[in-house]
Amino acid sequence: MMEFTLDEINLMMLYSPGDKSGLCKALGEMKEQLTEDETELRALADSVLWKLSVMGEAEFEKLDFYPDM
C-alpha cells in the first residue's frame, strides 16, 4: 500500500469527494487556482496526484482519512 505523509492525508481529507477520480479532479482544479508563490502546496498536490496515479481503486477505498484517535 502506498504511504502518504500526514500533510498529504490532510490535503486528501479536505478535497476528497469520496472517490479516487473525484479527488484527482478536485486536486487538479485546486492547482489551477494556485499562484506562483504557492510552490509548497503545488508540490504537495503533485505528490498526492502521483501516488494516486499508481494506486488502484480498491487500494484507494482502503485508505482511512479519519483514523481513530
Legacy VTK file of the C-alpha trace (Angstrom):
# vtk DataFile Version 3.0
C-alpha trace
ASCII
DATASET POLYDATA
POINTS 69 float
0.000 0.000 0.000
1.221 3.485 -0.860
2.431 5.520 2.128
1.132 9.074 2.499
2.547 11.774 4.753
0.339 13.473 7.318
0.239 16.597 5.119
-0.841 14.513 2.127
-3.578 12.822 4.154
-4.822 16.199 5.384
-4.935 17.518 1.815
-6.884 14.460 0.684
-9.318 14.858 3.586
-10.003 18.428 2.504
-10.559 17.714 -1.179
-11.876 14.153 -1.405
-15.495 13.780 -2.516
-15.230 10.084 -1.669
-13.683 8.524 -4.746
-10.271 8.478 -6.349
-11.248 10.088 -9.657
-13.147 12.853 -7.872
-10.167 13.552 -5.640
-7.816 13.725 -8.626
-10.175 16.121 -10.367
-10.561 18.304 -7.262
-6.798 18.490 -6.731
-6.262 19.372 -10.394
-8.808 22.176 -10.144
-7.227 23.417 -6.921
-3.797 23.508 -8.555
-5.186 25.715 -11.352
-6.087 28.328 -8.722
-2.632 28.465 -7.122
-0.350 31.424 -7.580
3.336 31.156 -8.480
4.253 31.698 -4.823
2.346 28.647 -3.613
5.087 26.215 -4.571
4.841 24.029 -1.453
1.122 23.420 -1.885
1.635 22.695 -5.586
4.388 20.185 -4.750
2.173 18.555 -2.132
-0.718 18.239 -4.586
1.640 16.857 -7.249
2.932 14.265 -4.787
-0.589 13.141 -3.898
-1.623 13.023 -7.550
1.408 10.912 -8.446
0.743 8.471 -5.616
-2.914 8.242 -6.610
-1.945 7.576 -10.234
-0.144 4.361 -9.268
-2.885 3.262 -6.867
-5.894 1.193 -7.839
-9.487 1.940 -6.847
-9.588 -0.954 -4.391
-6.455 0.297 -2.656
-7.883 3.831 -2.518
-11.065 2.554 -0.905
-8.992 1.018 1.904
-7.498 4.398 2.849
-8.611 5.705 6.219
-8.598 9.502 6.218
-10.032 9.627 9.726
-8.042 7.231 11.938
-9.182 6.637 15.492
-7.523 8.956 17.946
LINES 1 70
69 0 1 2 3 4 5 6 7 8 9 10 11 12 13 14 15 16 17 18 19 20 21 22 23 24 25 26 27 28 29 30 31 32 33 34 35 36 37 38 39 40 41 42 43 44 45 46 47 48 49 50 51 52 53 54 55 56 57 58 59 60 61 62 63 64 65 66 67 68
